[in-house]
């Protein structure tokens, strides 16, 4: 357990953080940003972060970092992924206390499919012909903003209801996710 914040930020020479992968609870914020020399895959055992999570894996690193046990974030999740190969960073995350901001350059995105609770969602995808399969269990969000360059397919929760919806792009296919009967 870490009683405060855990920040792993802008370490130009850090290659391995295996000693931190056994932490299960962070009572503050968790920030992982711009660590270009990371080499080894890291699977964090963190199940709860009571503060916010800022996760920005470096575009220059080949390391994969995942959170297969993380179910709860007390505040915000800010995620930005610069590589084209997709991966699931948050496969079992169920609750984000405040805002989700998710940006990706991946060609295929399948993540956050267990997420049930979040107030606001902002997602941006900066690749052409993106396939998105996300948020399959999300029922409600106060606001939802989606921006894509071009999209091949999008699959979101068919039960999702939003108060405010913003779509920034041209959608070549019908969008039925947000329609109510």
Secondary structure, 3 states (H helix, E strand, C coil): CECCCEEEECCCCCCCCHHHCCCCEECCCEEEECCCCCCCCEECCCCEECCCEEEECCCCCCCCEECCCCCEECCCEEEEECCCCCCCCCCCCCEECCEEEEEECCCEEEECCCCCECCEEEEEECCCCEEEEECCCCCEEEEEEEEECCEEEEECCCCCEEEEEEEECCCCCCCCCCCCC
